[in-house]
Amino acid sequence: MFARSVRIALALAVTAAPFAAPLAAQEAKGAGTVVLKAARVIDGTGAAPIANGVVVVTDDKIVAVGTEASVRIPAGARRVDLGDATLLPGFIDAHVHLIGRELNDPEAGESAARDYPGMGIILGTVNARKTLMAGFTAVRNVGAGEFMDVSLHKAVDAGVIPGPRMRVAAHSIGITGGHCDENGYRPGLFDGDFKTGIADGPDQVRAAVRYQSKYGADVIKTCATGGVLSEGDAVGVPQYTYEELKAMVDEATKLERKVAAHAHGAEGIKIATRAGVASIEHGSFLDEEGARMMAEHKTYLVQTLSAGEAVEKAAKSGVLKGLRAQKALDAAQAMRMAGQYARKYNVPMALGTDAGVGDHGTNGHEFTLLVQWGGLTPMQAITAGTLNGAKLLGWDHEIGSLATGKLADIVAVPGDPTKDITAMERVSFVMKNGVVYKEGAGKSPIQP
C-alpha cells in the first residue's frame, strides 16, 4: 500500500508541479488495470486504424488491443473514454538536444562561454518535461558536453524528474575544427581531445568511442560533414575519411552501440553509409546515388525538417547572418528534394526534430513537415515517429507499437491524424510506463 501511494504521489506531482517530485528508487510505474477507449486506434505498424478501439493496460504493460467488442474487459477495470480521439504509441524523436539553450534564446550565441557549469542540465530538465508532455515518450539525445545527457538520463530513469526514455551519446565525435568542435573563439579557449570528442585519425577515433562508452554513452554521434550553425566550415563538405568512420563503426559495434552520423553533403552521406553507420542525420543534399546506397545498406534517414524550417526562418529574420545564414537557406531548400529520393528508393525513415534548434515541446510539428515537405502519407509519417524510431533505437521489442506485452507508452490526439496530420501537434493524453502524465487541459491525472 505504501509503495502504491508513493507512485500515485509522484504522478500527481509530475503533472501539477514537475519539480516537486520526490526521489525514487526507479521511475514510476502504473498499478492496476485501465481500459483506454477512443474513436480509433493506430497501432504504429502502418496498419489501418481500428474504429472504436480500446487498449487495456495492467500496471506498466499493454495486455490487449482491439475493438471493444473483441477485447475482454477485466472486471473492476478503470475506464477512460477519450471520445473523438486517436490512441497511438508514444512518439519517438530520434534526434534531440535536450541539454542547453534553444536557438531562439537571446543568450544562446554566447552560452558556451558565458553560462555557468550546470546551466545546461538545469535547462535540460525543463526540456525533458516539455518533450514528454508533447507525447514523445522516448528520444535519442545526440550529443551533449560534460556527459550532461548521461546525468539527465539517469535522473529520468531514477524517477527524480519526468521525461522520456533516452538513448544518449555524451560528446559528439568530430575532427579538430569541424562541426562537432567549438569554433569561432580565441585559440586555447575550447581546445579538446578524444575525451571531449575531438579525434583525428583512426586511433584517436577508437579512443573517443571507448571513452564515451565508458562513461555512459549508449549511442555514438559523429559529424561526418560540416554543419549549418558551426563557424568556418562548408555545410556539405566531408570531414571524416572512410577509414576514420569505419574505425568508429567497428569500435562501436564491438561495444554493441550504433553510430548516428550528422551528414548534410552528398559525398559525406555516401562515405558514412559505406562505413556502416546506422543513420544519417539531416541528409540535406542527399542525391539519387546516395539514396540507393542507403536503401541497400538499410541505413535510416533522420531528416530533422523542423530544424531546416527553424534555421530558414532564422536566416530570413536576420537572427543568422553571413555564411551561417546562407548555409541555412541552402540546406533547408535541399531538404525538400532529399525526401523525394528517399521515397523513391524506400530508404527507411525515422522521425527526428533536432529540437534545441527548434523549440522543445513542439516536436509533433515534425509529423506535419514529413507530410508537407517530405511527401510522406500521414500514416507513413506516423510510423516514422513510432515503430521505425523504436527499431532505430533498438527498442522495438518494448515500445513503438501498441501490442500485447509491450510497455504502456500511449498517447492520444484529437480527431483523426490520417485526415489531419497537424493533430499530432495537439497531444491530449500522455501515458508512460502506465502512469498518466497528461489528460487534457485542466483535468486531474488518471491514476492506473
C-alpha positions as CSV (number, residue, x, y, z in Angstrom):
1,M,0.0,0.0,0.0
2,F,2.8,2.4,0.9
3,A,4.6,1.7,-2.5
4,R,1.4,2.4,-4.4
5,S,0.9,5.6,-2.5
6,V,4.4,6.8,-3.5
7,R,3.7,6.1,-7.1
8,I,0.4,8.0,-7.0
9,A,2.0,10.9,-5.2
10,L,4.8,11.0,-7.8
11,A,2.4,11.0,-10.7
12,L,0.4,13.8,-9.2
13,A,3.5,15.8,-8.5
14,V,4.7,15.3,-12.1
15,T,1.5,16.6,-13.6
16,A,0.9,19.5,-11.3
17,A,4.4,20.6,-10.2
18,P,7.2,18.9,-12.1
19,F,10.0,20.0,-9.8
20,A,8.3,18.7,-6.6
21,A,8.6,15.0,-7.5
22,P,10.3,13.1,-4.7
23,L,13.4,10.9,-5.1
24,A,12.5,7.4,-6.0
25,A,14.4,4.1,-6.4
26,Q,13.2,3.8,-10.0
27,E,10.8,5.6,-12.4
28,A,7.1,5.4,-11.5
29,K,5.1,2.5,-12.9
30,G,1.3,2.1,-13.2
31,A,-0.6,-0.1,-10.9
32,G,-3.9,-1.8,-11.6
33,T,-5.9,-2.1,-14.9
34,V,-7.1,0.7,-17.1
35,V,-9.1,0.5,-20.3
36,L,-8.4,3.3,-22.7
37,K,-11.2,3.8,-25.3
38,A,-11.2,6.2,-28.3
39,A,-12.9,6.6,-31.7
40,R,-9.9,5.0,-33.3
41,V,-6.6,3.2,-32.5
42,I,-3.5,3.4,-34.7
43,D,-1.0,0.8,-33.6
44,G,2.1,2.3,-35.2
45,T,2.8,-0.6,-37.6
46,G,1.2,1.1,-40.6
47,A,-2.0,-1.0,-40.3
48,A,-5.3,0.7,-40.9
49,P,-6.9,2.4,-37.8
50,I,-9.1,0.3,-35.6
51,A,-12.5,2.0,-35.3
52,N,-14.0,2.2,-31.7
53,G,-10.8,0.8,-30.4
54,V,-9.6,0.0,-26.9
55,V,-6.2,-0.5,-25.3
56,V,-6.1,-2.4,-22.0
57,V,-3.2,-1.7,-19.6
58,T,-2.3,-3.6,-16.5
59,D,0.4,-2.0,-14.4
60,D,3.0,-0.9,-16.9
61,K,2.2,-3.3,-19.8
62,I,-0.3,-3.4,-22.6
63,V,-2.4,-6.6,-22.2
64,A,-4.9,-6.2,-25.1
65,V,-5.6,-4.1,-28.2
66,G,-8.6,-4.2,-30.4
67,T,-12.3,-3.2,-30.7
68,E,-14.3,-3.0,-27.6
69,A,-16.4,-6.0,-28.8
70,S,-13.3,-8.2,-29.4
71,V,-11.4,-7.5,-26.2
72,R,-12.2,-9.0,-22.9
73,I,-12.5,-6.2,-20.3
74,P,-11.4,-7.3,-16.8
75,A,-14.0,-6.8,-14.1
76,G,-13.3,-3.7,-12.0
77,A,-11.0,-2.1,-14.5
78,R,-11.0,1.7,-14.6
79,R,-12.4,3.0,-17.9
80,V,-11.2,6.1,-19.7
81,D,-13.3,7.2,-22.6
82,L,-11.3,9.8,-24.7
83,G,-14.2,10.3,-27.2
84,D,-13.4,11.5,-30.7
85,A,-9.7,10.9,-30.4
86,T,-7.0,8.6,-31.7
87,L,-4.9,6.4,-29.5
88,L,-1.3,5.8,-30.7
89,P,2.0,4.5,-29.4
90,G,4.1,7.1,-27.5
91,F,6.1,9.1,-30.1
92,I,9.8,8.7,-30.6
93,D,12.2,11.6,-31.5
94,A,15.4,10.1,-32.8
95,H,17.3,13.4,-32.8
96,V,17.1,15.9,-30.0
97,H,19.4,18.1,-27.9
98,L,17.7,18.4,-24.6
99,I,20.8,20.0,-22.9
100,G,21.2,23.7,-23.1
101,R,19.6,26.7,-24.8
102,E,17.4,26.8,-27.8
103,L,18.5,28.6,-31.0
104,N,16.0,31.4,-30.5
105,D,17.2,32.1,-26.9
106,P,18.9,35.5,-26.9
107,E,21.7,34.1,-24.7
108,A,22.3,31.1,-27.0
109,G,25.0,32.6,-29.1
110,E,27.4,33.1,-26.1
111,S,26.2,30.3,-23.9
112,A,29.4,28.2,-24.4
113,A,31.5,31.0,-22.9
114,R,29.1,32.7,-20.5
115,D,26.8,30.0,-18.9
116,Y,27.9,28.8,-15.6
117,P,28.5,25.0,-15.1
118,G,25.2,23.2,-14.6
119,M,23.0,25.6,-16.5
120,G,22.8,23.3,-19.5
121,I,21.4,20.4,-17.5
122,I,19.1,22.6,-15.5
123,L,17.5,23.7,-18.8
124,G,17.6,20.0,-19.8
125,T,15.2,19.1,-17.0
126,V,12.7,21.6,-18.3
127,N,13.2,20.5,-21.9
128,A,12.7,16.8,-20.9
129,R,9.3,17.6,-19.4
130,K,8.2,19.6,-22.4
131,T,9.1,16.8,-24.6
132,L,7.2,14.2,-22.6
133,M,4.1,16.4,-22.4
134,A,4.2,16.7,-26.2
135,G,3.7,13.0,-26.4
136,F,7.3,11.9,-27.0
137,T,7.9,9.1,-24.6
138,A,11.3,8.2,-26.0
139,V,14.2,10.2,-27.5
140,R,17.8,9.8,-28.8
141,N,19.9,12.7,-27.5
142,V,22.7,13.0,-30.0
143,G,25.4,14.9,-28.2
144,A,26.0,16.9,-25.0
145,G,29.1,18.1,-23.3
146,E,30.4,17.1,-19.9
147,F,28.2,13.9,-20.0
148,M,25.2,16.0,-19.0
149,D,22.8,13.9,-21.1
150,V,24.0,10.8,-19.3
151,S,23.1,12.5,-16.0
152,L,19.7,13.6,-17.3
153,H,19.1,10.0,-18.5
154,K,19.9,8.6,-15.0
155,A,17.7,11.2,-13.3
156,V,14.7,10.3,-15.5
157,D,15.3,6.6,-15.0
158,A,15.5,7.1,-11.2
159,G,12.2,9.0,-11.2
160,V,13.8,12.2,-10.0
161,I,12.3,14.2,-12.9
162,P,9.7,13.5,-15.6
163,G,11.0,12.9,-19.1
164,P,11.1,10.5,-22.0
165,R,13.1,7.3,-22.2
166,M,16.6,8.2,-23.5
167,R,19.4,6.9,-25.6
168,V,22.3,9.3,-25.1
169,A,25.6,10.0,-26.9
170,A,27.7,12.1,-24.5
171,H,30.2,14.1,-26.5
172,S,29.7,14.1,-30.3
173,I,32.8,12.9,-32.1
174,G,34.4,15.0,-34.8
175,I,37.6,16.4,-36.3
176,T,39.6,19.3,-34.9
177,G,37.8,22.5,-36.1
178,G,34.9,20.6,-37.5
179,H,31.1,20.8,-36.9
180,C,31.4,18.8,-33.6
181,D,34.1,21.2,-32.3
182,E,33.6,24.6,-30.7
183,N,34.8,27.2,-33.2
184,G,34.9,30.9,-33.5
185,Y,36.7,31.6,-30.2
186,R,40.3,32.6,-29.5
187,P,42.9,29.8,-29.6
188,G,43.1,27.7,-26.4
189,L,39.6,28.5,-25.1
190,F,37.9,25.4,-26.3
191,D,40.7,23.0,-27.3
192,G,39.6,19.4,-26.9
193,D,40.8,15.8,-27.2
194,F,39.3,12.4,-27.6
195,K,37.8,12.6,-24.1
196,T,35.7,15.6,-25.3
197,G,35.0,14.0,-28.7
198,I,37.7,15.8,-30.8
199,A,39.5,12.9,-32.6
200,D,41.7,12.8,-35.7
201,G,42.8,9.6,-37.3
202,P,41.5,6.0,-36.7
203,D,43.4,5.5,-33.4
204,Q,42.0,8.7,-31.8
205,V,38.6,7.9,-33.1
206,R,38.6,4.4,-31.4
207,A,39.8,6.0,-28.2
208,A,36.9,8.6,-28.4
209,V,34.3,5.8,-28.9
210,R,35.7,3.8,-25.9
211,Y,35.8,6.9,-23.7
212,Q,32.2,8.0,-24.4
213,S,31.0,4.4,-23.9
214,K,32.9,4.0,-20.7
215,Y,31.1,6.9,-19.1
216,G,27.5,6.1,-20.3
217,A,27.0,6.8,-24.0
218,D,24.8,4.1,-25.4
219,V,24.8,5.6,-29.0
220,I,27.8,7.2,-30.8
221,K,27.2,10.5,-32.6
222,T,29.6,11.8,-35.2
223,C,29.9,14.7,-37.6
224,A,30.7,13.3,-41.0
225,T,30.3,16.7,-42.8
226,G,30.2,20.4,-42.0
227,G,27.1,21.9,-40.5
228,V,24.8,24.9,-40.7
229,L,25.4,26.5,-37.3
230,S,29.1,25.9,-36.9
231,E,31.7,28.6,-37.8
232,G,34.1,28.4,-40.6
233,D,33.1,25.2,-42.4
234,A,31.0,24.4,-45.5
235,V,27.8,22.7,-44.8
236,G,28.2,19.8,-47.2
237,V,32.0,19.1,-47.1
238,P,33.1,15.7,-45.8
239,Q,35.1,16.0,-42.5
240,Y,36.0,12.4,-41.8
241,T,37.6,9.9,-44.2
242,Y,36.1,6.5,-44.8
243,E,39.0,4.9,-42.8
244,E,38.2,7.0,-39.8
245,L,34.4,6.4,-39.9
246,K,35.0,2.7,-40.5
247,A,37.2,2.6,-37.4
248,M,34.4,4.4,-35.5
249,V,31.7,2.0,-36.6
250,D,33.8,-1.1,-36.0
251,E,34.7,0.0,-32.4
252,A,31.1,1.0,-31.7
253,T,29.8,-2.3,-33.0
254,K,32.2,-4.2,-30.7
255,L,30.8,-2.3,-27.8
256,E,27.2,-3.0,-29.0
257,R,26.5,0.6,-30.0
258,K,25.2,2.2,-33.2
259,V,26.6,5.3,-34.9
260,A,24.5,8.2,-35.9
261,A,26.2,10.4,-38.5
262,H,25.4,14.1,-38.9
263,A,25.8,14.4,-42.7
264,H,24.5,17.1,-45.0
265,G,26.5,16.7,-48.1
266,A,26.0,14.0,-50.7
267,E,29.6,12.7,-50.6
268,G,29.7,12.7,-46.8
269,I,26.5,10.7,-46.8
270,K,27.9,8.1,-49.1
271,I,31.2,7.8,-47.1
272,A,29.3,7.3,-43.8
273,T,26.8,4.9,-45.4
274,R,29.7,2.7,-46.8
275,A,31.3,2.8,-43.4
276,G,28.2,1.2,-41.8
277,V,26.6,4.0,-39.7
278,A,23.1,3.2,-38.5
279,S,21.6,6.5,-39.5
280,I,22.2,9.7,-41.5
281,E,21.1,12.8,-39.6
282,H,19.7,15.7,-41.7
283,G,20.8,14.3,-45.1
284,S,20.0,17.7,-46.7
285,F,21.9,17.2,-50.0
286,L,21.1,13.5,-50.5
287,D,21.2,12.6,-54.1
288,E,19.9,9.6,-56.1
289,E,23.0,7.5,-55.8
290,G,23.2,8.2,-52.0
291,A,19.5,7.2,-51.5
292,R,20.0,4.0,-53.4
293,M,23.1,3.2,-51.3
294,M,21.3,4.0,-48.1
295,A,18.4,1.6,-49.1
296,E,20.9,-1.2,-49.9
297,H,22.6,-0.8,-46.5
298,K,19.3,-0.3,-44.7
299,T,20.7,3.0,-43.3
300,Y,18.0,5.2,-41.7
301,L,17.4,8.8,-42.7
302,V,16.5,11.1,-39.9
303,Q,15.7,14.3,-41.8
304,T,15.1,16.8,-39.0
305,L,12.9,19.0,-41.1
306,S,11.9,21.1,-38.1
307,A,15.5,22.2,-37.8
308,G,15.5,23.1,-41.5
309,E,12.4,25.2,-41.1
310,A,13.8,26.8,-37.9
311,V,17.2,27.9,-39.5
312,E,15.4,29.0,-42.6
313,K,13.3,31.3,-40.6
314,A,16.3,32.5,-38.5
315,A,18.2,33.3,-41.7
316,K,15.3,35.3,-43.2
317,S,14.7,37.2,-40.0
318,G,18.3,38.1,-39.5
319,V,19.0,36.0,-36.5
320,L,21.6,34.1,-38.6
321,K,23.9,36.2,-40.6
322,G,26.6,35.8,-43.2
323,L,27.8,32.3,-44.1
324,R,25.6,30.7,-41.5
325,A,22.5,32.3,-43.0
326,Q,23.4,31.2,-46.5
327,K,24.1,27.7,-45.3
328,A,20.7,27.6,-43.6
329,L,18.9,28.7,-46.7
330,D,20.7,26.2,-48.9
331,A,20.2,23.3,-46.6
332,A,16.5,24.0,-45.9
333,Q,15.8,24.2,-49.7
334,A,17.8,21.0,-50.4
335,M,15.9,19.1,-47.7
336,R,12.7,19.3,-49.7
337,M,14.3,17.4,-52.6
338,A,16.1,14.8,-50.4
339,G,12.8,13.4,-49.3
340,Q,11.9,12.6,-52.9
341,Y,15.0,10.5,-53.4
342,A,14.4,8.7,-50.1
343,R,10.9,7.8,-51.0
344,K,11.9,6.7,-54.5
345,Y,14.3,4.1,-53.1
346,N,12.3,3.2,-49.9
347,V,15.0,4.4,-47.6
348,P,13.9,3.6,-44.0
349,M,13.0,6.8,-42.2
350,A,12.7,7.7,-38.5
351,L,11.4,11.0,-37.2
352,G,13.8,13.4,-35.7
353,T,13.5,17.1,-35.0
354,D,16.9,18.4,-33.8
355,A,14.9,20.0,-31.0
356,G,17.1,22.7,-29.5
357,V,17.5,24.2,-32.9
358,G,13.7,24.4,-32.9
359,D,11.7,24.8,-29.7
360,H,11.3,21.9,-27.3
361,G,7.8,20.7,-26.9
362,T,6.9,21.4,-30.5
363,N,8.3,18.1,-31.7
364,G,5.0,17.0,-33.1
365,H,5.3,19.6,-35.9
366,E,7.8,17.2,-37.5
367,F,4.9,14.9,-38.4
368,T,3.4,17.8,-40.3
369,L,6.6,18.6,-42.1
370,L,7.2,14.9,-43.0
371,V,4.0,15.2,-45.0
372,Q,4.2,18.8,-46.3
373,W,8.0,18.9,-47.1
374,G,8.9,15.2,-47.1
375,G,6.0,13.9,-49.2
376,L,5.1,11.0,-46.9
377,T,1.5,10.0,-46.3
378,P,0.1,10.7,-42.8
379,M,0.4,7.0,-41.9
380,Q,4.0,6.8,-43.2
381,A,4.8,9.9,-41.1
382,I,3.2,8.3,-38.0
383,T,5.1,5.1,-38.5
384,A,8.4,7.1,-38.8
385,G,7.7,8.5,-35.4
386,T,6.6,5.3,-33.7
387,L,7.8,1.8,-34.8
388,N,10.5,3.0,-37.1
389,G,12.0,5.1,-34.4
390,A,11.9,2.2,-32.0
391,K,13.7,0.0,-34.5
392,L,16.5,2.5,-35.0
393,L,16.9,2.9,-31.2
394,G,16.9,-0.9,-30.7
395,W,13.7,-0.8,-28.6
396,D,11.1,-2.2,-30.9
397,H,10.6,-5.2,-28.7
398,E,9.5,-2.9,-25.9
399,I,7.9,0.2,-27.4
400,G,7.0,1.7,-30.8
401,S,3.7,-0.1,-31.4
402,L,0.5,-0.9,-29.5
403,A,0.8,-4.6,-29.0
404,T,0.3,-7.1,-26.2
405,G,3.3,-7.4,-23.9
406,K,4.8,-4.0,-24.8
407,L,5.3,-1.2,-22.3
408,A,2.3,1.1,-21.8
409,D,3.7,4.2,-23.6
410,I,0.4,5.5,-25.1
411,V,-0.7,8.9,-26.3
412,A,-3.9,10.4,-27.8
413,V,-4.6,13.2,-30.2
414,P,-7.9,14.8,-31.1
415,G,-9.7,13.7,-34.3
416,D,-8.1,11.5,-37.0
417,P,-4.4,12.3,-37.8
418,T,-4.7,10.3,-41.1
419,K,-7.0,13.1,-42.3
420,D,-5.4,16.0,-40.5
421,I,-1.7,15.3,-39.7
422,T,-1.5,18.5,-37.6
423,A,-3.5,16.7,-34.9
424,M,-0.1,15.1,-33.9
425,E,0.9,18.6,-32.7
426,R,-2.1,18.7,-30.2
427,V,-1.5,15.8,-27.9
428,S,-4.3,15.5,-25.3
429,F,-3.2,12.4,-23.3
430,V,0.2,11.0,-22.3
431,M,0.8,7.7,-20.6
432,K,4.3,6.4,-20.0
433,N,5.0,3.2,-18.1
434,G,1.3,3.0,-17.3
435,V,1.4,6.4,-15.5
436,V,-0.7,9.2,-16.8
437,Y,1.3,12.4,-17.2
438,K,-1.3,14.4,-19.2
439,E,-5.0,14.1,-19.5
440,G,-6.4,17.1,-21.4
441,A,-6.4,20.7,-20.4
442,G,-7.2,21.5,-16.7
443,K,-8.1,17.9,-15.8
444,S,-6.6,15.8,-13.0
445,P,-4.3,12.9,-13.9
446,I,-5.8,9.5,-14.0
447,Q,-4.1,7.0,-11.7
448,P,-3.9,3.5,-13.1
